[in-house]
């Protein structure tokens, strides 16, 4: 069994933070005013390097990736490297020109959906966001582009999960992914307190399991939450097995997935915005191959220790056994850095005294 226990070895690329919307919950703080973007040669090489490191999926997000004009070049490069491709979009820009560019180039189109029309529009800060997105779906179906929806779960919209699932089924989606709100990016200013509590997360998990059983092969329902039983029985799937691993025996994709390339070139494990104390470095300063080689030696042990800490915390007996492993990992990474800074500060103060 490989360290990740994960057959979906994902490279997630954010080529730009420019977007046609300014969504209240955007984890990457994207918007119309953003202009930073990564160069095409840099990303083309990163895709080659990632495929050599064992990554099998190239996922493009943003920002709105359809605004990034060289996107077709990146998709083509990924296919040439035998990688599957996904694109995450708000759906508004899926006009004839953009859909033609995606046809045959994208293996899964993931469209953001935040609930019923009123909820969706409120989250997207646009009174026409749902109407415009829904109007694009017919052409997507006509051209046979496989697509799914990503639903951001909050305290306000969790009761709309049934509606969202039925909408996805009616539209011919292949996938519904349910992702709890992360209070990062724009959400830190706009949606503090909107993150679902443990009871709502447990409700959503059970609802997702029932929907998955009810829909079967017609619509695959996935939720980004974990049952304690799965954690306890599969520590390797969460980078937390206790055995010492000779990391040189594995590809980098076996050690870390997802791997994230942010719009400023920073490469981090697991999630956009992951604590910089665990970052691999920046693509503007070194190739992905060089960054992964250095990280194996210098940062991998600390990351493994963090994962084992999270595993121990989340497998403690609890009234409700549903956990958000990714969010806990993100938060404890920040806590670990803060503790480290406080320790250094204390040592320095004692040295001065």
N, C-alpha and C positions, 0 to 999 in steps of 0.2 A: 504494500500500500504506500502510495506516495505521501509526502508530508501534508499536502493540502487536502487530499481525498477528493479533489474536485476535477472533474473531467472537462469543465468549461473554463479553460485557461484564457482569461480575458485581458486584452489591452484596451483601455478606455482612453480615447483621445478627445481633448477639448481644443480644437484648432483656434478658436476665437471665443471671446465673451460678448461679441456683438449679437444683439437679438432685436427682433421687431416688437417684442413685448417687454414689460418690466414687471414680472410676476412677483407677487408678495412673498412666495416661498422659495425663490430661486437660490439654490445652494451655492452657485458660483457667482452671485451678485452681477448677473449679466443684464444688459439693457441696450437701448438704441444708441446711447452716447458712447459706449465702449468701442475702442478702436484697436486694441492690442490683438495681434494674431501671430501665429507661428509660420515660419517660412515653409514652402513646399519641399525643397530639398531636405531640410532637417527632418520633416515628418516622414518623407519617403524612406529615408535611411533608418529612421526609428522603427518603421514597420518591418523592414527587412531584418533588423537586429532582433526585434521581438519574435518574429517567426523562428529565427535561429535559436532563440532562448526557449522555444516550446509553446509559445502562445498560439492559439488556434482560432480566436475570435478577435476581430478588430471592431470596436464599438465607437461610434462617433457621436459626440454630444456637443454641448456648448454652454452658453450661447445657443443660437439657432444655427445648426450646421449647414442648412440650405443657403444661408447668407455667404458662407465661405465658398467662393467661386471655384477654387481648385479641388473641392470635395470629390468630384469624379475621378481625378488622378489618384487620390488616396485610396478610394474604393477599388480601383483597378489594380493598384499595387498590392493591396491586401489579397485580392483574388489570385494574383500571380504568385503570391507566397503561400497559396493553398490555405488561406484563412477565410473563415466565414465573416460576413459583414453585417453590422446593424447600424441604423441611424435613428437617433431620438429627436423628434421634432414636435413643435406645438401644432403642426398641421395646417396652419394658415397659409403658408407659402407653397403648398402642394398644387401649384397650377400646372398647366400642360407642359411647360418647359422643364420645370423641376422634376415632374413625374417621369418624363422621358429620360432624363439623366439618371434617375434611380433604377429604371427598368433594366433588369438583368445584372445590375451592379450591387444591389442591396439584397441580402438574404432575409432580413426582417426589418420592417419599418415600425418603430415604436412611437406611438402618438400619445402625448400627455393628455390626461383627462382628470378633472378635479371634482367630479360629481355631476349633479343635475345642472342644466344650463345656467341657472342663477348662481350657483356655487362656483361653477367653472369660470364664469365671467368675472365674478368678484375676485377670485384668486389671480386671474390673469390681468386684472386692472383694465378690462376692455369689455364694453357692453355687447360686442359682436363676436367675441372670441369663439364661443361655442358654435354659433351659426356658421361662421366662416370655416371652421375646422370640419364640421359635419358635412358641409356642402362639397368638400374635396374627396370624401370617401368613395363615392360612386366611381370616379375615374380610377382610383387606386384599385378597386375591385375589378374593374373592366380590364386593366392591364395585368392582373394576376400577381400583384406585388403582395407577398405575405406581410400582414401587419398585425399589431397588437396594441393594447393600451396600457399605460402606466398611470395608476391611480395613487395620488398622494393622500394618505389617510390622516385626518385631523380630528380634534375633539368635536368640530362643528359638522363634519360631513360623514362620519362613520355610519350613520343610519342610512346613507344613500348607497351603501355597498351593493344591495340587491339591485337597485336601479342601474348602477354602473355595469354590473355583470350582465344584466339582461340587454342593455344597450350594446355592449361589446358583442354578445352573441347574435343579436339582430343584424349588426353591421357586418358580420362575417369575419370578425377578428379571430386569430389563432391563439392569442395569449392575452391574459389579464394579469398584470403584475401589480401587487398592492405593496406600497412602500410607505411606512410611517414617516410623518413629517420630521425632518431634522432641523433643529433650531440653529442653523448656520446661515451664512450669506445674508440675503435680504430678510430672511425670517427672524434674524436677531433684532431687527428694528420693527418689523411689521407683525410678527406672529408669536411673540413670546407668550407662553402659556397655552398655545394651541396644540402642543404635542400631546398625543393620546396618552392617558394614564394606563397603568397596568391592567385595569379592568377592561378598558376599551380595547387594548391590544389583545387581551385574551378572547374577548368577544369576536374581534376581527379574525383572529386565527381560527376559531371554531367555525365561523361563518365561511371562511375561505375553504376549509376542509369539506364542508357540506356542499358548497358550490362546485368544488372539484369533482366530488362524487356524483352530483346531479348532472353536470354537463358532460362528464366523461371526455371523449376524444373531440367533441364539438368545440370546446374551449378549455384550454389549459389554464387553471387558476393557480398562481404562485404568490405567496406572501413572504416578505423579507423579515420573518420572525422564526424563532427556533423553540422547540419544546425541550425542556430540561432532559427528558429521556434520551433524545438524540444527542445532546451534548455529552451526557455521561457515557454513552455507548460508542461515541465516535470522536474522541479527543483529537485524533489526527486530522479530521476534517476542519478543525478550528485552530490548527497550528499549535496544539497544546499537549501533544503526547509527551510523556516524560522521558522517553528513551533519547539518548544522544544520537543525532543524525549526522552522518558524514555528508555534509551538504554538497560536496563536490561530486557525489554520485548522482545528483539530480539536476535537471534543467532548472533555470530560474523560475519558469512558470509553475514548476512543481512546488516551489517554496512560497511564491506570492501570486495570488490572483484574487481580485483584479489588480492590475497595475495601471496607475493613472498618470497621464501626461496632461498637465494643466496648461492654460493658455499662455502663461509666461515662461513655459519650458520646464517648470519644476516637475519632477517625477516623484510620486508618493505611492505607498502601498494602500490598498483597500478602498479608500474613499477620497473624493475631491476634498481638499482642505485638511487632509490628515496632518497631524502635528509635524512640524518641520524637523523636529528632533529625530524623526524616523525617515526623513526624505532621502532619496537616493542621490539627489543633486539636481543640476539643471542641464538640459540638452544644449543650451547655448554655450556651455562650457566644456562638455564632454559628450561622447556618443553614448547611446543607451548601453552598448556592450561594455564600455569602460565603467559606466556608473554601476551596473549590476555586479561587475567583478569586484569593485571596491566595497559595495554594500554587503556582499556575502561575508567579507572578512571583518568589516568594521561595525556594521549595524545589525546584522541578522541575529546575533545572540541576544541583543537588547530587545529586538522585536519578539523573539520567541519567549523571552521572559515576560514581556507585557501580555502576550496571548495566554500564557499559563496563569498569570494573575487574574485575567478576565475569566478564564475557565473556572478557576477556583471560586470566584465570587458568584458566578451565575449557576453553579451546580450546588450551591448551598440550599438546604431545604427552604421552600417558599410556599405560601398559600396558593399562589397562582404560578404554574410552571412554565409560562410562556415568556420568552426573553427576546430582547433585541440585541443580538450579539454585536452587530456592526456599530450601533450607537454606543454601546457600553465600551467597546474597544476604542472608539473615537474619544470618548470622554476621559477614560482612564489614561490614554496617551497624554492628554493635556495635563491631567493631575500629576502624572509621573514627572513631566518636565517641570511643573511648578515646584514639586517636592525637591527635585534635583537642584533647582535654582536657590531654594531656601536653604538647602544644605550647604551649597557653595558659599552663600552669603554669610551663614553662621560661622563657617570655618574662617572666612576672611575677617569677620568681626573679632573672632577670638584671637586671630593672629595679630590683629592691630592692638588689642588689649595686652 
